[in-house]
């Protein structure tokens, strides 16, 4: 049942519960911690993970609801943003109403004691204490009931994940709706700020840092019209970083639960969706092949630029580098970088150079703390004044495309036209303690440096 159709009192109670839950602290999890926890996904282990997720997800969801309902520039009133907010409301309600473990006949000794400190299930749900992602002692008591409870919670998470699949699309539509409103009413706050010659008290920069955009860009009406105020930019960074974390927890928990129930298996080098021996060469090759496919569909190029890869250190070359990571996250970043390099190269040299394009060069350097992947192209580079723009949402020099849900999901962005690729890729890299940097030489090409933390010990950078 949709939140909007629920009785007024129920909606009011839910909103109050969300407000209270949003005040609780989130619990960060590291990649290493996830692997250590899920290496042996027994029913009892998954039961503890279920308790942790049931405690943690409502907090993360509630914080996003509170922010979605109080966005600046009247963004909260855009129809697409309202839809996203309702999805978050409904997911919170699903978790809040999920049955307590004792209703499945699970003995108290298998559960964390704080689950039973309150007799009222609603009060226990709200007055939560910090849970930890840790392995319990094995106990085969009530195995049937434990499996049933784990399976029901997994089904709840799968419903939530499917509900939120189109969130990125709807957020992009909501931002576009706001920009269309600004255009129709001639009320773009960035243009207003630029017309005041960088007045620091301008409304668009009251709570932000105007240095994010070079002054010469703000003097260009065409560029300024496509920029978002920096507080909206910051909101999108927080929102999408939180979304990455939520989907990581759900994806990992569902994979581990299915394995514990015997419904699926994962390779020996995987723990859920985490690969303990992620192959840099394999992910680079797959991401490049996928980017080539998108390029050929978009431009008709028959013989695209080749790839030249070097892996190793200054003293010796290696065939591959393996480390603990989430392959889908790495693929997302590499795919975005490759499609940008391919597009720039083809646009610079034209279709007449088909088969004679300069190669895309990939250098993989293995350090003690980081693994760095450098992707270099000869696509003409980016103007130095325009470099800050590549990290802004919905700013793009590519030809606009229609927003279609079958083209836009977590790990398969369209060829170009939305301006989400690089900002999201940088968030994915930072989520596990890495980073993404771009250095350009206008008139020649661009070097992108993807830094990855090989120690796997960084906690999630959860936004407040």
C-alpha positions in Angstrom: 0.0 0.0 0.0 1.4 3.4 -0.9 2.2 5.8 1.8 -0.1 8.5 0.3 -3.1 6.2 0.6 -2.6 5.3 4.3 -4.7 6.9 7.0 -3.6 10.4 8.1 -2.8 9.3 11.6 -0.6 6.4 10.3 1.2 8.7 8.0 1.8 11.2 10.8 3.1 8.5 13.1 5.4 7.2 10.4 6.8 10.7 9.8 7.5 11.1 13.5 9.2 7.8 13.6 11.4 8.7 10.6 12.3 12.0 12.3 13.4 10.2 15.5 15.3 7.4 13.7 17.2 10.0 11.5 18.8 11.3 14.7 20.6 8.0 15.4 24.2 7.4 14.4 25.0 5.3 11.4 27.4 2.3 11.7 30.3 2.3 9.2 31.5 -1.0 7.7 34.8 -1.7 5.9 35.4 -4.0 3.0 37.7 -6.2 5.1 35.0 -6.4 7.8 32.4 -7.6 5.3 34.7 -10.3 4.0 35.6 -11.6 7.4 32.0 -11.7 8.4 30.6 -13.4 5.4 33.4 -15.9 4.7 31.2 -18.7 6.2 27.5 -17.7 5.7 25.8 -20.1 8.1 22.2 -19.5 9.1 23.3 -18.2 12.5 25.7 -15.8 11.0 23.1 -14.5 8.5 20.7 -14.1 11.5 23.1 -11.7 13.1 23.6 -9.9 9.8 19.8 -9.7 9.4 19.7 -8.0 12.8 22.4 -5.6 11.8 20.8 -4.7 8.5 17.4 -4.3 10.2 19.0 -1.9 12.6 21.1 0.0 10.1 19.0 0.5 7.0 16.2 2.4 8.6 18.7 5.0 10.0 20.2 5.5 6.6 16.9 5.7 4.8 15.4 8.1 7.4 18.3 10.5 7.0 17.7 10.7 3.3 14.0 11.2 3.8 14.6 14.2 6.1 16.9 15.7 3.6 14.7 15.0 0.6 11.8 16.8 2.3 13.8 20.0 3.0 15.8 20.7 -0.1 16.6 24.2 -1.2 15.2 26.0 -4.3 11.9 24.2 -3.9 13.4 21.1 -5.3 11.4 18.9 -2.9 8.2 19.9 -4.7 9.3 18.6 -8.1 7.2 15.6 -9.0 10.0 13.2 -9.7 11.6 14.1 -6.3 8.3 13.5 -4.6 8.2 10.1 -6.1 11.7 9.3 -4.8 10.7 10.5 -1.4 7.6 8.3 -1.3 9.8 5.3 -2.2 12.0 6.0 0.7 9.0 6.4 3.0 7.6 3.1 1.9 10.9 1.3 2.3 11.2 2.7 5.8 7.7 1.5 6.6 8.5 -2.0 5.2 11.4 -2.3 7.6 9.6 -0.8 10.6 6.7 -3.3 10.2 8.9 -6.3 9.6 8.1 -9.0 12.2 10.3 -9.5 15.2 12.4 -12.7 15.4 10.4 -14.2 18.2 7.4 -14.3 16.0 9.3 -17.0 14.0 10.0 -19.0 17.1 13.7 -18.0 17.3 15.2 -18.5 20.8 16.3 -15.4 22.6 19.8 -16.8 23.2 20.5 -16.6 19.4 19.6 -12.9 19.4 21.2 -9.7 20.6 19.8 -8.9 24.1 19.0 -5.3 23.2 16.3 -6.6 20.8 14.3 -7.6 23.9 15.0 -4.6 26.2 11.6 -3.2 25.3 8.3 -5.1 25.4 6.8 -2.8 22.7 8.2 -3.8 19.3 7.8 -0.3 18.0 9.7 1.2 20.9 12.4 -1.4 20.5 12.7 -0.5 16.8 13.1 3.2 17.5 15.2 3.2 20.7 18.0 1.3 19.1 21.6 0.9 20.2 24.6 0.5 17.9 24.8 -2.9 16.4 28.0 -4.5 15.1 28.7 -6.5 12.0 30.3 -9.5 13.8 30.2 -13.3 13.7 28.3 -15.1 16.4 29.0 -18.5 18.0 27.5 -21.3 16.0 24.3 -22.8 17.3 22.1 -25.2 15.4 19.0 -24.5 17.7 15.8 -23.7 15.8 17.6 -24.0 12.4 14.3 -24.1 10.5 12.9 -21.0 12.2 16.2 -19.1 11.6 16.3 -20.0 7.9 12.6 -18.9 7.5 13.3 -15.6 9.2 16.4 -14.9 7.1 14.5 -15.8 3.9 11.6 -13.5 4.7 14.0 -10.6 5.5 15.9 -11.3 2.3 12.6 -11.0 0.3 11.8 -7.7 2.0 15.2 -6.4 1.0 14.8 -7.5 -2.6 11.5 -5.7 -2.8 13.2 -2.5 -1.5 16.0 -2.9 -4.0 13.7 -3.2 -6.9 11.6 -0.3 -5.7 14.7 1.9 -5.7 16.2 0.8 -9.0 14.9 3.9 -10.9 16.0 6.3 -8.2 19.0 7.7 -10.2 16.7 8.2 -13.2 14.1 10.0 -11.1 16.6 12.2 -9.4 18.0 13.3 -12.7 14.5 14.0 -14.0 13.8 16.0 -10.8 16.9 18.2 -11.3 15.9 18.7 -14.9 12.4 19.7 -13.9 13.9 22.4 -11.6 16.2 23.6 -14.3 13.3 23.8 -16.7 11.4 25.8 -14.1 14.3 28.2 -13.7 14.5 28.7 -17.5 10.7 29.3 -17.8 10.7 31.8 -15.0 14.1 33.3 -15.6 15.0 32.6 -12.0 18.2 30.6 -12.3 20.2 31.4 -9.1 23.6 30.7 -10.7 22.8 33.2 -13.5 21.6 35.6 -10.9 24.8 35.3 -8.9 27.0 35.6 -12.1 25.1 38.8 -13.1 26.1 40.3 -9.7 29.8 39.8 -10.5 30.4 37.3 -7.8 28.6 39.0 -5.0 29.3 36.7 -2.1 25.9 37.4 -0.5 24.1 36.2 -3.7 21.4 33.7 -2.8 22.9 30.9 -4.9 26.1 30.9 -2.8 24.8 31.8 0.7 25.6 28.4 2.1 28.3 27.3 -0.3 31.7 28.0 -1.7 31.7 30.1 -4.9 35.2 29.1 -5.7 33.9 25.8 -7.0 33.2 27.5 -10.3 35.9 29.7 -12.0 34.8 33.3 -12.4 35.2 33.2 -16.1 32.7 30.4 -16.4 30.1 32.4 -14.4 30.6 35.3 -16.8 29.6 32.9 -19.6 25.8 32.8 -19.7 25.6 29.5 -21.6 27.9 27.8 -19.1 26.3 29.3 -16.0 22.8 28.3 -17.3 23.9 24.6 -17.1 25.4 24.7 -13.7 23.8 23.8 -10.4 24.2 25.9 -7.3 26.9 24.3 -5.2 24.6 23.4 -2.3 22.6 21.2 -4.7 25.8 19.7 -6.0 26.8 18.9 -2.4 23.4 17.4 -1.7 23.7 15.1 -4.8 27.1 13.9 -3.6 25.7 13.0 -0.2 22.6 11.4 -1.6 24.4 9.2 -4.1 27.1 8.2 -1.6 24.4 7.1 0.8 22.7 5.2 -2.0 25.9 3.4 -2.9 26.1 2.3 0.8 22.5 1.2 1.1 22.7 -0.9 -2.1 26.0 -2.3 -1.1 24.6 -3.6 2.2 21.5 -5.0 0.5 23.4 -6.6 -2.3 25.9 -8.2 0.0 23.3 -9.4 2.5 21.0 -10.9 -0.2 24.0 -12.8 -1.8 25.1 -14.2 1.6 21.6 -15.2 2.5 21.0 -17.0 -0.7 24.3 -18.9 -0.2 23.3 -19.9 3.4 20.0 -21.1 2.2 21.5 -23.2 -0.6 19.7 -21.1 -3.3 23.0 -20.0 -5.0 26.7 -20.3 -4.8 29.5 -17.9 -5.5 33.0 -18.7 -6.8 35.7 -19.6 -4.3 37.3 -16.2 -4.6 34.0 -14.4 -3.8 32.3 -13.5 -0.5 28.9 -12.3 -1.7 29.4 -9.6 -4.3 33.0 -9.0 -3.0 35.9 -10.6 -4.9 38.9 -11.4 -2.7 41.1 -11.7 -5.9 39.7 -9.1 -8.2 41.6 -9.2 -11.4 42.6 -5.7 -12.7 43.3 -7.1 -16.2 39.9 -8.9 -16.4 37.9 -5.9 -15.2 39.8 -3.5 -17.5 39.3 -5.7 -20.5 35.5 -6.2 -19.8 34.9 -2.5 -19.2 36.8 -1.5 -22.4 34.9 -4.1 -24.5 31.6 -2.7 -23.1 32.6 0.9 -23.8 33.6 -0.1 -27.3 30.2 -1.6 -27.9 28.5 1.6 -26.8 30.8 3.7 -29.0 30.1 1.6 -32.0 26.3 1.8 -31.4 26.5 5.5 -31.0 28.9 6.5 -33.8 29.1 3.5 -36.2 32.9 3.2 -35.8 34.1 -0.1 -37.2 37.7 -0.1 -36.0 37.8 1.8 -32.7 41.0 2.8 -30.9 43.0 -0.1 -29.5 44.0 -0.5 -25.8 47.6 -0.8 -24.7 48.1 -2.0 -21.1 51.1 -2.1 -18.8 50.9 -3.6 -15.4 53.7 -3.5 -12.8 56.2 -1.3 -11.0 59.2 0.7 -12.1 61.4 -2.4 -11.8 59.3 -5.2 -13.3 56.2 -5.9 -15.4 53.5 -8.2 -14.2 50.7 -10.1 -16.0 48.0 -9.0 -13.5 47.3 -7.5 -10.1 44.7 -9.1 -7.8 43.2 -7.5 -4.7 40.0 -7.4 -2.6 37.3 -5.2 -4.1 33.8 -5.1 -5.5 34.2 -5.8 -9.3 31.0 -4.0 -10.2 32.2 -0.8 -8.6 35.5 -1.0 -10.4 33.8 -1.8 -13.7 31.5 1.3 -13.3 34.5 3.6 -12.9 36.6 2.1 -15.7 33.6 1.9 -18.1 32.9 5.6 -17.6 36.6 6.6 -18.2 37.0 4.4 -21.3 33.8 5.7 -22.9 34.9 9.3 -22.3 38.4 8.6 -23.8 36.9 6.7 -26.8 34.4 9.4 -27.5 37.0 12.2 -27.3 39.4 10.4 -29.6 36.8 9.6 -32.2 35.5 13.1 -32.2 38.9 14.7 -32.5 40.1 12.5 -35.4 36.8 11.9 -37.1 35.2 8.9 -38.7 37.7 9.2 -41.6 40.5 8.0 -39.3 38.6 4.7 -38.6 41.3 2.1 -37.9 44.1 4.6 -37.4 43.2 6.2 -34.1 45.9 6.5 -31.4 45.5 3.9 -28.7 44.1 4.3 -25.3 46.9 3.6 -22.8 46.4 2.0 -19.5 49.1 1.9 -16.8 48.5 -0.1 -13.6 50.8 0.7 -10.7 50.9 -1.4 -7.6 52.0 0.3 -4.4 51.9 -0.8 -0.7 48.7 1.1 0.1 47.2 1.9 -3.3 46.7 0.5 -6.7 46.5 3.2 -9.3 45.1 2.9 -12.8 46.0 5.6 -15.3 44.0 5.9 -18.5 45.5 8.2 -21.1 44.0 9.3 -24.4 44.9 11.7 -27.2 41.4 13.1 -27.6 42.4 16.8 -27.5 42.0 17.3 -23.7 39.8 19.7 -21.7 40.2 23.4 -21.3 41.7 24.2 -17.9 38.9 26.5 -17.0 36.4 23.8 -17.8 38.0 21.1 -15.6 35.8 21.9 -12.5 32.7 21.3 -14.6 33.4 17.6 -15.2 32.5 16.9 -11.6 29.1 18.7 -11.7 25.8 16.9 -12.2 23.8 17.4 -15.4 26.5 19.4 -17.0 27.7 17.8 -20.3 29.1 18.8 -23.7 27.8 15.6 -25.2 24.6 15.4 -27.3 21.6 15.2 -25.0 19.8 11.9 -24.8 16.3 11.0 -23.6 16.2 9.7 -20.0 15.1 6.1 -20.4 15.1 3.7 -17.5 16.4 0.8 -19.6 19.5 2.8 -20.3 20.3 4.1 -16.8 21.1 2.0 -13.8 23.9 1.6 -11.2 26.6 0.1 -13.3 25.7 0.8 -17.0 25.5 4.5 -17.8 24.5 5.7 -21.3 27.2 6.8 -23.7 27.0 10.4 -22.9 24.5 13.2 -22.4 23.5 13.2 -18.7 26.6 14.6 -16.9 26.4 11.9 -14.2 29.2 9.6 -15.2 32.3 11.2 -13.7 30.7 12.5 -10.5 29.2 9.1 -9.7 32.5 7.3 -10.6 34.4 9.5 -8.2 31.9 8.6 -5.5 32.3 4.9 -6.2 36.1 5.2 -6.0 35.9 7.2 -2.7 33.4 4.8 -1.1 36.2 2.3 -0.4 38.9 4.8 0.4 40.1 5.6 -3.1 39.8 8.6 -5.4 39.5 9.7 -9.0 41.5 12.6 -10.5 41.7 14.0 -14.0 44.6 16.0 -15.5 44.3 17.4 -19.0 46.5 18.9 -21.6 44.4 21.0 -23.9 45.3 20.3 -27.5 46.6 16.8 -26.8 44.7 14.6 -24.4 43.6 13.6 -20.9 45.0 11.4 -18.1 42.6 10.0 -15.6 44.0 8.5 -12.3 41.9 6.0 -10.5 43.3 5.3 -7.0 42.1 2.2 -5.2 42.8 1.3 -1.6 44.3 -2.1 -1.6 44.3 -2.5 2.2 40.5 -2.8 2.3 40.4 -1.3 5.8 38.7 2.0 5.1 35.2 2.5 6.6 32.4 3.8 4.5 32.4 7.6 4.2 28.8 7.9 5.2 27.1 11.3 4.8 25.3 12.7 7.8 
